[in-house]
Protein backbone atom coordinates (compact mmCIF):
# COMPACT_ATOMS: atom_id res chain seq x y z
CA UNK A 1 0.00 0.00 0.00
CA UNK A 2 2.99 2.24 0.57
CA UNK A 3 3.83 2.04 -3.12
CA UNK A 4 0.31 3.31 -3.88
CA UNK A 5 0.88 6.49 -1.89
CA UNK A 6 4.25 6.89 -3.60
CA UNK A 7 2.44 6.49 -6.92
CA UNK A 8 -0.04 9.22 -5.96
CA UNK A 9 2.83 11.43 -4.79
CA UNK A 10 4.57 11.02 -8.13
CA UNK A 11 1.29 11.78 -9.87
CA UNK A 12 1.00 15.04 -7.94
CA UNK A 13 4.64 15.95 -8.61
CA UNK A 14 5.45 14.62 -12.10
CA UNK A 15 8.37 17.04 -12.55
CA UNK A 16 10.38 15.23 -9.86
CA UNK A 17 9.91 11.86 -11.54
CA UNK A 18 12.61 10.69 -13.92
CA UNK A 19 11.92 8.83 -17.16
CA UNK A 20 12.58 5.45 -15.53
CA UNK A 21 10.18 6.30 -12.73
CA UNK A 22 7.51 7.25 -15.25
CA UNK A 23 7.81 3.76 -16.78
CA UNK A 24 7.59 2.35 -13.25
CA UNK A 25 4.44 4.40 -12.70
CA UNK A 26 2.79 2.93 -15.80
CA UNK A 27 3.69 -0.60 -14.68
CA UNK A 28 2.41 0.14 -11.17
CA UNK A 29 -0.89 1.42 -12.57
CA UNK A 30 -1.35 -1.73 -14.67
CA UNK A 31 -0.47 -4.05 -11.79
CA UNK A 32 -2.53 -2.04 -9.31
CA UNK A 33 -5.55 -2.01 -11.60
CA UNK A 34 -5.36 -5.77 -12.19
CA UNK A 35 -5.08 -6.46 -8.46
CA UNK A 36 -8.00 -4.06 -7.89
CA UNK A 37 -10.16 -6.08 -10.29
CA UNK A 38 -9.18 -9.29 -8.52
CA UNK A 39 -10.05 -7.68 -5.19
CA UNK A 40 -13.47 -6.68 -6.54
CA UNK A 41 -14.19 -10.21 -7.73
CA UNK A 42 -13.61 -11.64 -4.25
CA UNK A 43 -16.40 -9.56 -2.71
MOPAC internal coordinates of N, CA, C and O (Angstrom, degrees):
PM7 1SCF
backbone

  N    0.0000 0     0.00 0     0.00 0    0    0    0
  C    1.4656 1     0.00 0     0.00 0    1    0    0
  C    1.5295 1   109.85 1     0.00 0    2    1    0
  O    1.2310 1   121.21 1   153.92 1    3    2    1
  N    1.3312 1   115.29 1   -26.08 1    3    2    1
  C    1.4534 1   118.85 1  -179.78 1    5    3    2
  C    1.5220 1   110.85 1   -64.94 1    6    5    3
  O    1.2310 1   121.01 1   145.40 1    7    6    5
  N    1.3330 1   115.68 1   -34.60 1    7    6    5
  C    1.4664 1   119.88 1   179.13 1    9    7    6
  C    1.5283 1   110.41 1   -66.71 1   10    9    7
  O    1.2310 1   120.49 1   151.63 1   11   10    9
  N    1.3398 1   116.67 1   -28.37 1   11   10    9
  C    1.4671 1   120.22 1   179.10 1   13   11   10
  C    1.5274 1   110.26 1   -66.77 1   14   13   11
  O    1.2310 1   120.50 1   136.55 1   15   14   13
  N    1.3309 1   116.66 1   -43.45 1   15   14   13
  C    1.4566 1   119.97 1   178.83 1   17   15   14
  C    1.5237 1   110.67 1   -66.37 1   18   17   15
  O    1.2310 1   121.06 1   144.57 1   19   18   17
  N    1.3459 1   115.58 1   -35.43 1   19   18   17
  C    1.4567 1   119.62 1   177.12 1   21   19   18
  C    1.5215 1   110.01 1   -66.60 1   22   21   19
  O    1.2310 1   121.07 1   145.25 1   23   22   21
  N    1.3403 1   115.56 1   -34.75 1   23   22   21
  C    1.4637 1   120.74 1   177.17 1   25   23   22
  C    1.5233 1   110.34 1   -65.85 1   26   25   23
  O    1.2310 1   120.37 1   137.04 1   27   26   25
  N    1.3269 1   116.90 1   -42.96 1   27   26   25
  C    1.4658 1   121.17 1   178.31 1   29   27   26
  C    1.5256 1   110.04 1   -65.41 1   30   29   27
  O    1.2310 1   120.88 1   140.61 1   31   30   29
  N    1.3320 1   115.92 1   -39.39 1   31   30   29
  C    1.4688 1   120.28 1   179.48 1   33   31   30
  C    1.5213 1   110.63 1   -62.45 1   34   33   31
  O    1.2310 1   120.80 1   137.62 1   35   34   33
  N    1.3325 1   116.08 1   -42.38 1   35   34   33
  C    1.4645 1   120.02 1   178.33 1   37   35   34
  C    1.5230 1   110.42 1   -67.57 1   38   37   35
  O    1.2310 1   120.71 1   148.05 1   39   38   37
  N    1.3318 1   116.24 1   -31.95 1   39   38   37
  C    1.4586 1   119.42 1   178.41 1   41   39   38
  C    1.5229 1   111.10 1   -68.16 1   42   41   39
  O    1.2310 1   120.76 1   145.82 1   43   42   41
  N    1.3482 1   116.16 1   -34.18 1   43   42   41
  C    1.4596 1   120.10 1   179.48 1   45   43   42
  C    1.5215 1   111.14 1   -76.90 1   46   45   43
  O    1.2310 1   120.69 1   150.08 1   47   46   45
  N    1.3384 1   116.29 1   -29.92 1   47   46   45
  C    1.4623 1   120.75 1  -178.83 1   49   47   46
  C    1.5280 1   109.81 1  -125.11 1   50   49   47
  O    1.2310 1   120.38 1  -106.38 1   51   50   49
  N    1.3442 1   116.88 1    73.62 1   51   50   49
  C    1.4633 1   120.45 1  -176.10 1   53   51   50
  C    1.5237 1   112.64 1   -71.21 1   54   53   51
  O    1.2310 1   119.86 1   159.77 1   55   54   53
  N    1.3328 1   117.87 1   -20.23 1   55   54   53
  C    1.4661 1   120.47 1  -177.90 1   57   55   54
  C    1.5228 1   110.82 1   -69.41 1   58   57   55
  O    1.2310 1   120.29 1   152.48 1   59   58   57
  N    1.3386 1   117.06 1   -27.52 1   59   58   57
  C    1.4618 1   120.06 1  -178.02 1   61   59   58
  C    1.5274 1   111.66 1   -81.89 1   62   61   59
  O    1.2310 1   120.79 1   165.27 1   63   62   61
  N    1.3328 1   116.10 1   -14.73 1   63   62   61
  C    1.4655 1   119.46 1  -177.35 1   65   63   62
  C    1.5218 1   110.23 1   -83.84 1   66   65   63
  O    1.2310 1   121.22 1   -45.41 1   67   66   65
  N    1.3215 1   115.26 1   134.59 1   67   66   65
  C    1.4606 1   120.46 1   177.35 1   69   67   66
  C    1.5168 1   109.49 1   -82.41 1   70   69   67
  O    1.2310 1   120.55 1    -3.71 1   71   70   69
  N    1.3284 1   116.55 1   176.29 1   71   70   69
  C    1.4692 1   120.39 1  -177.78 1   73   71   70
  C    1.5240 1   110.48 1   -64.39 1   74   73   71
  O    1.2310 1   120.09 1   139.91 1   75   74   73
  N    1.3204 1   117.43 1   -40.09 1   75   74   73
  C    1.4639 1   121.02 1   179.16 1   77   75   74
  C    1.5203 1   110.93 1   -64.59 1   78   77   75
  O    1.2310 1   120.68 1   143.38 1   79   78   77
  N    1.3200 1   116.31 1   -36.62 1   79   78   77
  C    1.4600 1   119.45 1   179.63 1   81   79   78
  C    1.5199 1   110.81 1   -70.31 1   82   81   79
  O    1.2310 1   120.64 1   148.06 1   83   82   81
  N    1.3326 1   116.38 1   -31.94 1   83   82   81
  C    1.4630 1   119.25 1   178.30 1   85   83   82
  C    1.5230 1   110.10 1   -65.94 1   86   85   83
  O    1.2310 1   120.29 1   142.48 1   87   86   85
  N    1.3471 1   117.05 1   -37.52 1   87   86   85
  C    1.4635 1   120.24 1   176.15 1   89   87   86
  C    1.5202 1   109.19 1   -66.37 1   90   89   87
  O    1.2310 1   120.71 1   141.79 1   91   90   89
  N    1.3434 1   116.25 1   -38.21 1   91   90   89
  C    1.4612 1   120.79 1   178.76 1   93   91   90
  C    1.5206 1   110.05 1   -65.31 1   94   93   91
  O    1.2310 1   120.31 1   145.58 1   95   94   93
  N    1.3239 1   117.02 1   -34.42 1   95   94   93
  C    1.4640 1   121.33 1   178.12 1   97   95   94
  C    1.5213 1   110.34 1   -64.02 1   98   97   95
  O    1.2310 1   120.71 1   134.74 1   99   98   97
  N    1.3442 1   116.24 1   -45.26 1   99   98   97
  C    1.4623 1   119.91 1  -179.52 1  101   99   98
  C    1.5203 1   110.45 1   -62.62 1  102  101   99
  O    1.2310 1   120.29 1   139.13 1  103  102  101
  N    1.3332 1   117.05 1   -40.87 1  103  102  101
  C    1.4696 1   120.48 1   179.03 1  105  103  102
  C    1.5239 1   109.83 1   -66.35 1  106  105  103
  O    1.2310 1   120.49 1   140.31 1  107  106  105
  N    1.3371 1   116.66 1   -39.69 1  107  106  105
  C    1.4628 1   120.62 1  -179.93 1  109  107  106
  C    1.5210 1   110.90 1   -65.36 1  110  109  107
  O    1.2310 1   120.55 1   142.99 1  111  110  109
  N    1.3315 1   116.55 1   -37.01 1  111  110  109
  C    1.4666 1   120.12 1   179.11 1  113  111  110
  C    1.5206 1   110.10 1   -65.70 1  114  113  111
  O    1.2310 1   120.56 1   137.27 1  115  114  113
  N    1.3469 1   116.53 1   -42.73 1  115  114  113
  C    1.4649 1   120.25 1  -179.43 1  117  115  114
  C    1.5217 1   110.32 1   -65.24 1  118  117  115
  O    1.2310 1   120.50 1   133.53 1  119  118  117
  N    1.3344 1   116.65 1   -46.47 1  119  118  117
  C    1.4643 1   120.70 1  -179.41 1  121  119  118
  C    1.5211 1   110.47 1   -66.29 1  122  121  119
  O    1.2310 1   120.47 1   137.51 1  123  122  121
  N    1.3248 1   116.71 1   -42.49 1  123  122  121
  C    1.4604 1   120.75 1  -179.66 1  125  123  122
  C    1.5171 1   112.11 1   -64.81 1  126  125  123
  O    1.2310 1   120.47 1   142.71 1  127  126  125
  N    1.3301 1   116.70 1   -37.29 1  127  126  125
  C    1.4579 1   120.62 1  -179.48 1  129  127  126
  C    1.5202 1   110.46 1   -70.31 1  130  129  127
  O    1.2310 1   120.39 1   141.27 1  131  130  129
  N    1.3404 1   116.85 1   -38.73 1  131  130  129
  C    1.4648 1   120.36 1   179.58 1  133  131  130
  C    1.5248 1   110.45 1   -67.82 1  134  133  131
  O    1.2310 1   120.27 1   139.72 1  135  134  133
  N    1.3422 1   117.09 1   -40.28 1  135  134  133
  C    1.4593 1   119.97 1   178.13 1  137  135  134
  C    1.5246 1   110.19 1   -68.89 1  138  137  135
  O    1.2310 1   120.19 1   148.63 1  139  138  137
  N    1.3353 1   117.25 1   -31.37 1  139  138  137
  C    1.4610 1   121.35 1   177.47 1  141  139  138
  C    1.5248 1   110.21 1   -65.48 1  142  141  139
  O    1.2310 1   120.39 1   139.12 1  143  142  141
  N    1.3333 1   116.86 1   -40.88 1  143  142  141
  C    1.4626 1   120.44 1   178.73 1  145  143  142
  C    1.5216 1   110.15 1   -65.87 1  146  145  143
  O    1.2310 1   120.53 1   140.06 1  147  146  145
  N    1.3281 1   116.60 1   -39.94 1  147  146  145
  C    1.4632 1   119.94 1   178.23 1  149  147  146
  C    1.5229 1   110.12 1   -64.90 1  150  149  147
  O    1.2310 1   120.33 1   142.94 1  151  150  149
  N    1.3271 1   116.97 1   -37.06 1  151  150  149
  C    1.4553 1   121.35 1   179.73 1  153  151  150
  C    1.5240 1   110.55 1   -67.51 1  154  153  151
  O    1.2310 1   120.35 1   145.04 1  155  154  153
  N    1.3354 1   116.94 1   -34.96 1  155  154  153
  C    1.4614 1   121.35 1   178.90 1  157  155  154
  C    1.5268 1   110.86 1   -69.83 1  158  157  155
  O    1.2310 1   120.36 1   146.18 1  159  158  157
  N    1.3302 1   116.92 1   -33.82 1  159  158  157
  C    1.4587 1   119.75 1  -177.86 1  161  159  158
  C    1.5248 1   111.46 1   -70.63 1  162  161  159
  O    1.2310 1   120.33 1   153.39 1  163  162  161
  N    1.3343 1   116.97 1   -26.61 1  163  162  161
  C    1.4609 1   119.86 1  -177.75 1  165  163  162
  C    1.5224 1   111.41 1   -71.60 1  166  165  163
  O    1.2310 1   120.14 1   152.62 1  167  166  165
  N    1.3275 1   117.33 1   -27.38 1  167  166  165
  C    1.4711 1   119.77 1  -176.26 1  169  167  166
  C    1.5190 1   112.09 1  -112.67 1  170  169  167
  O    1.2310 1   120.10 1   180.00 1  171  170  169

